[in-house]
Amino acid sequence: MAAGKAVDGKLELCQTPPRPSRRTLDENAARRGQVFPETAIPRLIPKELSKMKNKILLLITVVCFSAGFAAAQMTPSGAAKDPFSAGLRTAYEGIRTNLLRAAEKMPEENYGMRPGPQAEVRTFGQIIGHLANSNFFYCSSAKGEKNPNSGNNAEKKETKAEFIKALQEAFVYCDGVYGSLTDAAAMEMVKSTTGAGQSTEFLRAVRLMTNVAHDNEHYGNIVTYLRIKSLVPPSTESRPRAGGN
């Protein structure tokens, strides 16, 4: 766009400087330590740094979980030397106890029940079998070894005794994993496979934390099944009567 200015009484035309492009603004801003979102960030963080950032965020998550476990009353054994792994082990032992007691509490005739008519919803027994499968999966993943339960779908068991035996065997296997865990080992990367069978690497602590979270998630389902049958969940039985699950 042309503009005019007076020089010695004469009007001369001059060109208005072109408007800087967004890329130029981004580059100039980056030199001043500023960041324009949407365009500058991808150029300033290459793929390698992005991967490193994800690992750092993962470690921050672990630290946050560690702080939560440390704040709770955990078993003193090994807590001073390895507070994170001691806390994680106690969380695992707590949900293991509740699941085994719930499996024992439900009468055999109710192992085939669902909370509704939907066929895709697991029966009580299938949830117990699913938890046996998942504990073998996550704990073998954390160890970086082949799943010893591979090819054995515990959800297809038929009797209460068979479901409970499968769950007990899974917990015996996981007991060794959580029992031998140290804080240093928890922070190690292990090669494993995803649920879809893809090979990848995981932080050992994340696999074991996910297992505890998954157990608790399905314990919430189990509480519903128990309550439908007017049974008190184990987690409620073990604490004062001030309300509960």
C-alpha positions as CSV (number, residue, x, y, z in Angstrom):
1,M,0.0,0.0,0.0
2,A,1.5,3.4,-1.0
3,A,1.5,6.4,1.3
4,G,2.6,10.0,0.8
5,K,5.0,12.3,2.7
6,A,6.2,15.9,2.1
7,V,9.8,16.4,1.1
8,D,11.0,20.1,0.4
9,G,7.4,21.0,-0.3
10,K,6.9,18.1,-2.7
11,L,4.7,15.1,-2.1
12,E,6.5,11.9,-2.7
13,L,5.1,8.4,-2.6
14,C,6.6,5.7,-0.4
15,Q,5.8,2.1,0.3
16,T,4.4,0.9,3.6
17,P,6.5,-1.9,5.0
18,P,4.9,-5.3,4.4
19,R,3.1,-6.8,7.4
20,P,5.4,-9.5,9.0
21,S,4.2,-13.1,8.5
22,R,3.1,-15.3,11.4
23,R,6.3,-17.3,11.0
24,T,8.4,-14.2,11.4
25,L,6.5,-13.1,14.5
26,D,7.0,-16.6,16.0
27,E,10.8,-16.5,15.3
28,N,11.2,-13.0,16.7
29,A,9.1,-13.9,19.7
30,A,11.2,-17.1,20.3
31,R,14.4,-15.0,20.4
32,R,12.8,-12.8,23.1
33,G,11.8,-15.9,25.1
34,Q,8.1,-15.5,24.2
35,V,5.9,-18.2,22.7
36,F,3.1,-18.0,20.2
37,P,0.9,-21.0,20.6
38,E,-0.2,-23.2,17.7
39,T,2.9,-22.6,15.6
40,A,6.0,-21.9,17.8
41,I,5.7,-24.9,20.1
42,P,6.0,-27.7,17.6
43,R,9.2,-26.1,16.2
44,L,10.7,-25.5,19.6
45,I,10.1,-29.0,20.9
46,P,11.5,-31.7,18.5
47,K,10.3,-35.3,18.7
48,E,13.2,-36.4,20.9
49,L,12.4,-33.8,23.5
50,S,8.7,-34.6,23.3
51,K,9.5,-38.2,24.2
52,M,11.7,-37.0,27.1
53,K,8.9,-34.7,28.2
54,N,6.5,-37.7,28.4
55,K,8.9,-39.6,30.5
56,I,9.3,-36.7,32.9
57,L,5.5,-36.3,33.2
58,L,5.3,-40.0,33.9
59,L,7.9,-39.7,36.7
60,I,6.0,-36.7,38.1
61,T,2.9,-38.9,38.3
62,V,4.8,-41.6,40.1
63,V,6.1,-39.0,42.6
64,C,2.6,-37.8,43.2
65,F,1.4,-41.3,43.9
66,S,4.4,-41.8,46.2
67,A,3.4,-38.7,48.2
68,G,-0.1,-40.1,48.6
69,F,1.1,-43.5,49.8
70,A,3.5,-41.9,52.2
71,A,0.7,-39.8,53.7
72,A,-1.3,-42.9,54.5
73,Q,-0.6,-45.3,57.3
74,M,1.5,-48.0,55.6
75,T,3.2,-51.1,57.0
76,P,6.5,-50.1,58.6
77,S,8.4,-53.0,57.0
78,G,10.9,-51.5,54.5
79,A,9.1,-48.2,54.5
80,A,12.1,-46.1,55.7
81,K,14.4,-47.5,53.0
82,D,11.9,-47.8,50.2
83,P,8.8,-45.7,51.0
84,F,7.2,-45.8,47.6
85,S,7.4,-49.5,47.0
86,A,6.3,-50.2,50.6
87,G,3.2,-48.0,50.1
88,L,2.4,-49.6,46.7
89,R,2.8,-53.1,48.3
90,T,0.4,-52.2,51.1
91,A,-2.2,-50.8,48.6
92,Y,-1.9,-54.1,46.7
93,E,-2.3,-56.2,49.8
94,G,-5.4,-54.3,50.9
95,I,-7.3,-54.7,47.6
96,R,-6.1,-58.4,47.4
97,T,-7.6,-59.1,50.8
98,N,-10.9,-57.4,49.9
99,L,-11.2,-59.3,46.6
100,L,-10.5,-62.7,48.1
101,R,-13.0,-62.1,50.9
102,A,-15.6,-60.9,48.5
103,A,-15.2,-64.0,46.3
104,E,-15.6,-66.2,49.4
105,K,-18.6,-64.2,50.7
106,M,-20.7,-64.5,47.5
107,P,-22.7,-67.8,47.6
108,E,-22.1,-70.2,44.7
109,E,-25.6,-69.8,43.3
110,N,-25.0,-66.1,42.7
111,Y,-21.8,-66.5,40.7
112,G,-23.8,-66.5,37.5
113,M,-25.7,-63.3,38.3
114,R,-25.6,-60.0,36.5
115,P,-26.9,-56.7,37.8
116,G,-29.1,-56.3,34.8
117,P,-30.3,-58.2,31.7
118,Q,-27.5,-57.1,29.4
119,A,-25.6,-60.2,28.2
120,E,-22.4,-58.2,27.6
121,V,-22.1,-57.4,31.3
122,R,-19.9,-59.9,33.2
123,T,-21.4,-62.2,35.8
124,F,-19.9,-62.1,39.3
125,G,-17.8,-65.2,38.5
126,Q,-16.6,-63.7,35.3
127,I,-15.4,-60.6,37.1
128,I,-13.4,-62.8,39.5
129,G,-12.0,-64.7,36.5
130,H,-11.2,-61.4,34.7
131,L,-9.2,-60.2,37.8
132,A,-7.2,-63.4,37.8
133,N,-6.3,-62.8,34.1
134,S,-5.5,-59.1,34.6
135,N,-3.2,-59.7,37.7
136,F,-1.2,-62.3,35.8
137,F,-1.0,-59.9,32.9
138,Y,0.1,-56.8,34.8
139,C,2.5,-58.6,37.1
140,S,4.2,-60.6,34.4
141,S,4.5,-57.3,32.4
142,A,6.1,-55.6,35.4
143,K,8.6,-58.5,35.6
144,G,9.3,-58.3,31.9
145,E,8.6,-62.0,31.4
146,K,6.0,-64.1,29.5
147,N,2.6,-64.3,31.1
148,P,2.6,-67.8,32.9
149,N,-1.2,-67.8,32.5
150,S,-1.2,-67.2,28.7
151,G,-3.8,-69.2,26.9
152,N,-5.8,-69.9,30.1
153,N,-8.9,-67.6,30.3
154,A,-10.1,-67.7,33.9
155,E,-13.4,-66.1,32.9
156,K,-14.4,-69.4,31.4
157,K,-14.3,-71.2,34.8
158,E,-17.6,-72.7,35.9
159,T,-17.7,-73.2,39.7
160,K,-17.0,-70.9,42.6
161,A,-14.1,-73.1,43.7
162,E,-12.5,-72.8,40.3
163,F,-12.9,-69.0,40.1
164,I,-11.4,-68.6,43.6
165,K,-8.5,-70.9,42.9
166,A,-7.7,-69.0,39.7
167,L,-7.7,-65.7,41.7
168,Q,-5.6,-67.1,44.4
169,E,-3.0,-68.4,41.9
170,A,-2.8,-64.9,40.3
171,F,-2.3,-63.3,43.7
172,V,0.4,-65.8,44.7
173,Y,2.3,-64.8,41.5
174,C,1.8,-61.1,42.1
175,D,2.8,-61.4,45.8
176,G,6.4,-62.2,44.6
177,V,6.4,-59.2,42.3
178,Y,5.2,-56.6,44.9
179,G,7.1,-58.3,47.7
180,S,10.5,-58.0,46.0
181,L,9.9,-54.5,44.7
182,T,12.3,-51.7,45.7
183,D,12.1,-48.0,44.9
184,A,15.0,-48.3,42.5
185,A,13.5,-51.2,40.7
186,A,10.1,-49.4,40.5
187,M,11.8,-46.6,38.4
188,E,13.2,-49.0,35.8
189,M,11.9,-49.4,32.3
190,V,10.8,-52.9,31.3
191,K,10.0,-54.4,27.9
192,S,6.6,-55.8,27.7
193,T,3.4,-56.0,25.6
194,T,0.2,-54.0,25.6
195,G,-3.2,-55.5,25.8
196,A,-3.3,-55.5,22.0
197,G,-0.1,-57.6,21.9
198,Q,2.2,-54.7,20.8
199,S,5.8,-54.7,22.1
200,T,6.7,-51.6,24.0
201,E,8.4,-50.3,27.2
202,F,6.8,-49.4,30.5
203,L,7.9,-47.9,33.8
204,R,7.7,-50.9,36.2
205,A,5.9,-48.8,38.8
206,V,3.2,-47.7,36.4
207,R,2.3,-51.3,35.5
208,L,2.0,-52.2,39.2
209,M,0.1,-49.1,40.0
210,T,-2.3,-49.8,37.1
211,N,-2.9,-53.2,38.4
212,V,-3.9,-51.9,41.8
213,A,-6.1,-49.3,40.2
214,H,-7.8,-51.9,38.0
215,D,-8.4,-54.2,41.0
216,N,-10.0,-51.3,42.9
217,E,-12.1,-50.4,39.8
218,H,-13.6,-53.9,39.6
219,Y,-14.0,-54.2,43.4
220,G,-16.4,-51.3,43.0
221,N,-18.4,-53.5,40.6
222,I,-18.3,-56.4,43.1
223,V,-19.6,-54.2,45.8
224,T,-22.7,-53.6,43.7
225,Y,-23.2,-57.3,43.1
226,L,-22.9,-58.0,46.9
227,R,-25.3,-55.2,47.8
228,I,-27.9,-56.5,45.4
229,K,-27.8,-59.7,47.4
230,S,-28.0,-57.8,50.7
231,L,-24.4,-58.8,51.5
232,V,-22.0,-56.4,53.3
233,P,-18.8,-55.8,51.4
234,P,-15.5,-56.8,53.1
235,S,-14.2,-53.3,53.1
236,T,-17.2,-52.1,55.1
237,E,-17.1,-55.0,57.5
238,S,-13.6,-54.2,58.5
239,R,-14.2,-50.6,59.7
240,P,-16.4,-48.8,62.2
241,R,-20.1,-48.5,61.3
242,A,-20.1,-44.8,60.2
243,G,-21.1,-45.5,56.6
244,G,-19.2,-47.2,53.8
245,N,-19.4,-48.8,50.4
